[in-house]
């Protein structure tokens, strides 16, 4: 998959606990397991909710995540093109889970869907 330009990435372990994490997965994926405090904007709603994302981001770094990194790479590329300091979380929620980073879920038993 080519994105035309290099998309800046970080590993799951490099995301600071207080960083703005933008989760662009679908609602069922979010419900199964997500990072507590993450900002959830499904990719399909991203354009309509761009103002919310921009407001939350301010002039800080945005860490964008999906399940494995494809959707979040596209969103990251868009944010970078708009002048935001955005990075894709390489490997997405699967890498987050593998790194034993904390997760929560609507059911109380988080897993990556």
VOMAR-681287 format. One record per residue (C-alpha): z, y, x; residue in one letter; residue number from 1. Coordinates in Angstrom, 3 decimals. Layout:
<marses>
(marse (Z, Y, X), A, NUM) ...
</marses>
This chain:
<marses>
(marse (0.000, 0.000, 0.000), X, 1) (marse (-1.006, 3.341, 1.466), X, 2) (marse (0.609, 6.602, 0.521), X, 3) (marse (-1.832, 8.742, 2.510), X, 4) (marse (0.935, 10.127, 4.698), X, 5) (marse (4.112, 8.805, 6.202), X, 6) (marse (6.967, 8.797, 3.701), X, 7) (marse (10.312, 9.617, 5.330), X, 8) (marse (12.738, 6.708, 4.985), X, 9) (marse (16.346, 5.797, 5.696), X, 10) (marse (18.165, 2.498, 5.473), X, 11) (marse (20.717, 1.815, 2.752), X, 12) (marse (23.443, 2.063, 5.380), X, 13) (marse (22.358, 5.592, 6.299), X, 14) (marse (22.927, 7.036, 2.816), X, 15) (marse (26.132, 9.090, 2.908), X, 16) (marse (28.713, 8.377, 0.213), X, 17) (marse (28.400, 11.972, -1.016), X, 18) (marse (24.576, 12.114, -0.837), X, 19) (marse (22.436, 12.849, -3.893), X, 20) (marse (20.990, 9.459, -4.785), X, 21) (marse (18.096, 9.610, -7.258), X, 22) (marse (17.508, 6.224, -8.928), X, 23) (marse (14.012, 6.027, -10.479), X, 24) (marse (14.291, 2.501, -11.947), X, 25) (marse (13.951, 1.622, -15.612), X, 26) (marse (16.971, 1.712, -17.965), X, 27) (marse (17.399, -2.099, -17.995), X, 28) (marse (17.438, -2.187, -14.188), X, 29) (marse (20.010, 0.640, -14.134), X, 30) (marse (22.226, -1.104, -16.705), X, 31) (marse (22.280, -4.326, -14.634), X, 32) (marse (23.523, -2.602, -11.494), X, 33) (marse (23.442, 0.841, -9.915), X, 34) (marse (25.226, 3.072, -7.443), X, 35) (marse (28.123, 4.882, -9.053), X, 36) (marse (27.409, 8.608, -9.123), X, 37) (marse (23.654, 8.188, -8.700), X, 38) (marse (21.373, 10.433, -10.774), X, 39) (marse (19.180, 8.233, -13.002), X, 40) (marse (15.706, 9.496, -13.869), X, 41) (marse (13.251, 6.666, -14.612), X, 42) (marse (9.937, 7.214, -12.825), X, 43) (marse (8.147, 7.474, -16.186), X, 44) (marse (10.350, 10.453, -17.108), X, 45) (marse (10.250, 12.101, -13.690), X, 46) (marse (7.636, 14.777, -14.406), X, 47) (marse (9.276, 15.791, -17.700), X, 48) (marse (12.704, 15.957, -16.035), X, 49) (marse (11.601, 17.502, -12.738), X, 50) (marse (13.627, 20.659, -13.475), X, 51) (marse (16.825, 18.596, -13.675), X, 52) (marse (16.017, 16.921, -10.377), X, 53) (marse (15.261, 20.254, -8.691), X, 54) (marse (18.507, 21.748, -10.018), X, 55) (marse (20.589, 18.822, -8.747), X, 56) (marse (18.814, 18.784, -5.390), X, 57) (marse (19.205, 22.469, -4.640), X, 58) (marse (18.494, 22.756, -0.922), X, 59) (marse (20.164, 19.445, -0.047), X, 60) (marse (18.657, 16.089, 0.855), X, 61) (marse (17.619, 13.720, -1.927), X, 62) (marse (17.839, 9.960, -1.317), X, 63) (marse (15.342, 8.250, -3.653), X, 64) (marse (15.778, 4.613, -4.645), X, 65) (marse (14.182, 1.953, -6.841), X, 66) (marse (14.358, -1.853, -6.679), X, 67) (marse (12.404, -2.448, -3.445), X, 68) (marse (10.979, 0.932, -2.416), X, 69) (marse (7.505, 1.296, -3.923), X, 70) (marse (8.218, 3.568, -6.880), X, 71) (marse (10.743, 5.572, -4.914), X, 72) (marse (8.212, 6.076, -2.090), X, 73) (marse (5.813, 7.724, -4.555), X, 74) (marse (8.563, 9.962, -5.943), X, 75) (marse (9.731, 10.810, -2.418), X, 76) (marse (6.201, 11.748, -1.395), X, 77) (marse (5.893, 14.023, -4.435), X, 78) (marse (9.238, 15.721, -3.715), X, 79) (marse (8.288, 16.281, -0.060), X, 80) (marse (4.972, 17.811, -1.166), X, 81) (marse (6.976, 20.194, -3.388), X, 82) (marse (9.057, 21.284, -0.391), X, 83) (marse (12.187, 19.190, -0.974), X, 84) (marse (14.100, 17.359, 1.748), X, 85) (marse (13.639, 13.884, 0.277), X, 86) (marse (13.796, 10.434, 1.844), X, 87) (marse (13.024, 6.989, 0.490), X, 88) (marse (15.780, 4.376, 0.725), X, 89) (marse (13.936, 1.556, 2.487), X, 90) (marse (14.267, -1.721, 0.592), X, 91) (marse (15.818, -0.023, -2.451), X, 92) (marse (18.610, -1.644, -4.428), X, 93) (marse (17.880, -5.037, -2.882), X, 94) (marse (18.677, -3.592, 0.557), X, 95) (marse (21.680, -1.710, -0.867), X, 96) (marse (23.077, -4.958, -2.259), X, 97) (marse (22.317, -6.854, 0.971), X, 98) (marse (24.208, -4.168, 2.927), X, 99) (marse (27.219, -4.763, 0.648), X, 100) (marse (27.219, -1.146, -0.483), X, 101) (marse (29.234, -0.570, -3.689), X, 102) (marse (27.580, -0.952, -7.077), X, 103) (marse (28.662, -0.762, -10.680), X, 104) (marse (27.082, -1.815, -13.983), X, 105) (marse (27.351, -1.386, -17.715), X, 106) (marse (28.712, -4.960, -17.987), X, 107) (marse (31.176, -4.698, -15.095), X, 108) (marse (29.383, -7.437, -13.107), X, 109) (marse (26.649, -5.611, -11.167), X, 110) (marse (23.506, -7.278, -9.920), X, 111) (marse (20.014, -6.081, -8.959), X, 112) (marse (17.404, -6.635, -11.648), X, 113) 
</marses>
